[in-house]
Amino acid sequence: MNRLSKKKARVQINHKFCKLCGICVDFCPVKNLLITDHKLIDFAKCTGCGTCEKRCPDFAITIITSNE
């Protein structure tokens, strides 16, 4: 495997668990998440840092990573 391979990441949101508290939105360093129309959405620009997943009190977010 190439050491310089880029990781690709995406946010998987469990909408049944999400209470729309907004903690993930506030902590995301690339502003990938937004609450709109009573639903959490992502803009597909996740860097895979995992901050939202770690901060979510409801375990509603999972970061899925893969190598490009």
Backbone torsions as a table, in degrees:
resi	resn	phi	psi	omega
1	MET	NA	137.2	179.6
2	ASN	-70.8	128.0	-179.4
3	ARG	-63.5	-23.2	-176.9
4	LEU	-94.9	10.9	178.1
5	SER	-60.4	138.0	177.5
6	LYS	-86.6	141.4	174.2
7	LYS	-88.0	139.8	175.2
8	LYS	-110.1	136.1	-176.6
9	ALA	-131.2	151.9	173.3
10	ARG	-143.2	154.1	-178.7
11	VAL	-96.7	127.2	174.0
12	GLN	-106.7	121.1	-176.4
13	ILE	-108.8	126.2	173.7
14	ASN	-92.9	98.1	-175.1
15	HIS	-66.8	-19.9	176.6
16	LYS	-71.6	-31.6	-179.7
17	PHE	-88.5	-28.6	-174.1
18	CYS	-67.8	127.4	178.4
19	LYS	-104.5	9.2	177.4
20	LEU	60.1	38.7	-179.4
21	CYS	-71.7	-27.7	177.3
22	GLY	88.3	2.9	180.0
23	ILE	-61.4	-43.4	179.9
24	CYS	-62.3	-38.9	179.1
25	VAL	-62.5	-44.8	-178.6
26	ASP	-66.3	-35.1	-175.0
27	PHE	-91.4	-16.1	-177.1
28	CYS	-64.1	119.7	-176.9
29	PRO	-71.8	-19.8	179.7
30	VAL	-108.5	9.4	178.7
31	LYS	52.6	50.2	-179.9
32	ASN	-83.1	-18.8	-173.4
33	LEU	-113.4	150.0	179.8
34	LEU	-152.3	142.3	172.5
35	ILE	-100.7	121.9	179.6
36	THR	-147.0	143.6	-179.8
37	ASP	50.1	41.8	178.3
38	HIS	59.0	36.9	178.8
39	LYS	-150.8	142.0	175.3
40	LEU	-85.0	128.6	178.6
41	ILE	-127.2	158.6	174.6
42	ASP	-122.6	156.1	-175.1
43	PHE	-101.7	14.5	177.1
44	ALA	58.9	34.9	174.3
45	LYS	-123.1	30.2	-179.0
46	CYS	-65.2	135.7	177.2
47	THR	-97.8	-6.1	178.3
48	GLY	80.5	21.3	-178.1
49	CYS	-68.9	-26.7	176.5
50	GLY	84.8	3.4	-177.8
51	THR	-61.1	-44.4	-179.2
52	CYS	-63.4	-41.1	179.9
53	GLU	-63.5	-42.2	-180.0
54	LYS	-68.6	-35.5	-175.3
55	ARG	-85.6	-17.6	-176.5
56	CYS	-67.4	116.6	-178.6
57	PRO	-74.4	-13.6	-176.8
58	ASP	-105.5	4.4	-179.2
59	PHE	54.2	39.2	-176.8
60	ALA	-93.0	-5.8	-176.0
61	ILE	-121.1	134.9	173.7
62	THR	-129.5	134.0	175.9
63	ILE	-96.6	125.5	178.8
64	ILE	-104.9	121.6	178.9
65	THR	-118.3	151.5	175.9
66	SER	-151.2	160.5	176.7
67	ASN	-88.8	138.8	177.8
68	GLU	-75.9	NA	NA
